Amino acid sequence: MREIAAAEPKDQQLMVALRIRPLNDAELEEGATTITHKVGDQMVVLMDPSEDPEDTLRTHRSREKTFIFDTVFDQHASQQEDVYCATTQHLVEGVISGYNATVFAYGPSGTGKTYTMLGMDAEPGIYLQTLTDLFQAIEETSNNMDYSVSMSYLEIYNEGIRDLLNPSLGFLDLREDSRGSIQIAGITEVSTSNAQEIMQLLTKGNRQRTQEPTATNQTSSRSHAVLQVTVRQWSRGTELMEAVHIGRLFMVDLAGSERASQTQNRGKRMKEGAHINRSLLALGNCINALSEKGGSRAQYVNFRDSKLTRLLKDALGGNSRTVMIAHISPASTHFEESRTTLIYAYRAKNIKTRVKRNLLNVSYHIAQYTDVISDLRREIEHLKSKIEKQEKEKRSEPNTRDAQVTIPPNDTEEERRLQMNKIRAQLIGAFKEQMEMRHSLVELENTNIELHIDTSRHLLTIAEDWSPRSWEREKTHHMHRERPHGDEEPPEADTEGDEGESAEPHEVALAREEINMLLAEQRKTAV
Ligand SMILES: Nc1ncnc2c1ncn2[C@@H]1O[C@H](COP(=O)(O)OP(=O)(O)OP(=O)(O)O)[C@@H](O)[C@H]1O
């Protein structure tokens, strides 16, 4: 059994940033004006364009709504790098030392979520900048630490989960293990060693993402996209008993949060909208419940209402440092969506998560292998003694036969001579037989030594191949080989319960198989 240990958890406030993109051509064409104004680094003022300043009945109500966030970027100041540095950069160090982190982009369609997360070739977004820093931090500490990095990329479309690195797998199941950790059954996990490699996979994966033109965005993402990067860290050159830190980083590009009635979407787009809204409504409900006084520990929070909230459970109410980047348009024509987004984002600021470092206690797991090796050693000792016993028995056989040779008393001289010749012949025969047996025993010993060498070699394979890096490599390889081809239909319901224990490394399984064969061979020769 593996064991998750963790340091003392600490409460952490959800960080909420706001990004306002520039007015786009369509908005300018329809005569939209800018209704958002950044004040200082943290405040934004939203003007209500529909309110008539001459309306005396409403003069007591302010036309301005003010919101304060951890950081605000407007159309003038915000470069991709500024957004990354202020929101996500600080998470990287934690991830490589075993802390979970989540960054998610929230906001109506066409407000710049994909631009912030994925970006453009010339202006890469948070994905690439984070991964570049992550690999650099790994490089800087690689003198005394070993790392393995793997990634998966999925989308939630119409409440079905699709593997964007291998869409042919169909819809995948979301499972929760006994520790409440969410897993996607059968998802492709790719081991990587540099950011560019991940970006290539992401660009490839993004082409698989469900995108359609909508009334507000020509390349609107109709799904929620989740990039998960897992970093395992352990000390180099230490004993097998070393613990492994596991940090998971989720980077989520949500689908547009606008209400169906606010768009001119019809037909398929409207059905998608309903699903998107279902998950975003569930997300909104979770944010509401979590942001109530006392947060997750005082209020019932229903994460189970949608795949999205189940997947973001840790990010919102559990063990994760979480950053929400809310996006809005500055246009007067999008006042209502901007207002709703700002209200949700503002509420999310109250959410607290409990952050603790993830430790995988490898020692217990390795102890199991040490036990297996000890068992096999005992078995070899037993077989050795059996072979020795057999050797002794074979040595004693000619003596037994000698004992059967008796000289009858009171025989004549001739008879005695004949008897003596017979005995001599018997003795020579027995001697020859003994020589042959000695020869066979030497051969038997040689075979035995060879079997021992092979057994030791395989035991060594088990011991040597049991390192977290090779385990991961094997596990990834195993997942590629073993993954079943999924049904294209979305699942009726999710399977609950533990995910099974991971298969042992391929070399270990092979070595074990070989050892069984060798032991069988030894048993044969021992009989
Ligand atoms: N800060 C920005 N600066 C310049 N262009 C931007 C910015 N934000 C978004 N854009 C542009 O606006 C358009 C829509 O952005 P994007 O596709 O990122 O929106 P989205 O919120 O992901 O939309 P959807 O939810 O429909 O997928 C794109 O052409 C993008 O290049």
The ligand as an SDF file (V2000), in Angstrom:
LIG
                    3D

 31 33  0  0  0  0  0  0  0  0999 V2000
   -6.0270   40.9950  -24.0770 N   0  0  0  0  0  0  0  0  0  0  0  0
   -6.2250   40.8490  -25.3850 C   0  0  0  0  0  0  0  0  0  0  0  0
   -5.5000   41.5590  -26.2670 N   0  0  0  0  0  0  0  0  0  0  0  0
   -5.6660   41.4010  -27.5820 C   0  0  0  0  0  0  0  0  0  0  0  0
   -6.5760   40.5490  -28.1380 N   0  0  0  0  0  0  0  0  0  0  0  0
   -7.3250   39.8310  -27.3250 C   0  0  0  0  0  0  0  0  0  0  0  0
   -7.1980   39.9170  -25.9100 C   0  0  0  0  0  0  0  0  0  0  0  0
   -8.0700   39.0760  -25.3580 N   0  0  0  0  0  0  0  0  0  0  0  0
   -8.7200   38.4710  -26.3710 C   0  0  0  0  0  0  0  0  0  0  0  0
   -8.2900   38.9240  -27.5400 N   0  0  0  0  0  0  0  0  0  0  0  0
   -8.7780   38.4940  -28.8650 C   0  0  0  0  0  0  0  0  0  0  0  0
  -10.1860   38.3570  -28.7490 O   0  0  0  0  0  0  0  0  0  0  0  0
  -10.6530   37.2140  -29.4720 C   0  0  0  0  0  0  0  0  0  0  0  0
  -11.4640   36.2870  -28.5460 C   0  0  0  0  0  0  0  0  0  0  0  0
  -10.5910   35.8120  -27.5340 O   0  0  0  0  0  0  0  0  0  0  0  0
  -10.6330   34.3240  -26.9870 P   0  0  0  0  0  0  0  0  0  0  0  0
  -10.9080   33.3510  -28.0710 O   0  0  0  0  0  0  0  0  0  0  0  0
   -9.4410   34.1580  -26.1810 O   0  0  0  0  0  0  0  0  0  0  0  0
  -11.9250   34.4190  -26.0710 O   0  0  0  0  0  0  0  0  0  0  0  0
  -12.5500   33.3130  -25.1160 P   0  0  0  0  0  0  0  0  0  0  0  0
  -12.9450   34.0200  -23.8740 O   0  0  0  0  0  0  0  0  0  0  0  0
  -11.6500   32.1700  -25.0000 O   0  0  0  0  0  0  0  0  0  0  0  0
  -13.8560   32.9340  -25.9200 O   0  0  0  0  0  0  0  0  0  0  0  0
  -14.7190   31.5670  -25.8890 P   0  0  0  0  0  0  0  0  0  0  0  0
  -15.2660   31.4290  -24.5290 O   0  0  0  0  0  0  0  0  0  0  0  0
  -15.7940   31.8220  -26.8940 O   0  0  0  0  0  0  0  0  0  0  0  0
  -13.8000   30.5070  -26.3020 O   0  0  0  0  0  0  0  0  0  0  0  0
   -9.4460   36.5680  -30.0420 C   0  0  0  0  0  0  0  0  0  0  0  0
   -9.2980   36.9490  -31.3890 O   0  0  0  0  0  0  0  0  0  0  0  0
   -8.2980   37.1060  -29.2310 C   0  0  0  0  0  0  0  0  0  0  0  0
   -7.1070   37.1620  -29.9690 O   0  0  0  0  0  0  0  0  0  0  0  0
  1  2  1  0
  2  3  1  0
  2  7  2  0
  3  4  2  0
  4  5  1  0
  5  6  2  0
  6  7  1  0
  6 10  1  0
  7  8  1  0
  8  9  2  0
  9 10  1  0
 10 11  1  0
 11 12  1  0
 11 30  1  0
 12 13  1  0
 13 14  1  0
 13 28  1  0
 14 15  1  0
 15 16  1  0
 16 17  2  0
 16 18  1  0
 16 19  1  0
 19 20  1  0
 20 21  2  0
 20 22  1  0
 20 23  1  0
 23 24  1  0
 24 25  2  0
 24 26  1  0
 24 27  1  0
 28 29  1  0
 28 30  1  0
 30 31  1  0
M  END
$$$$
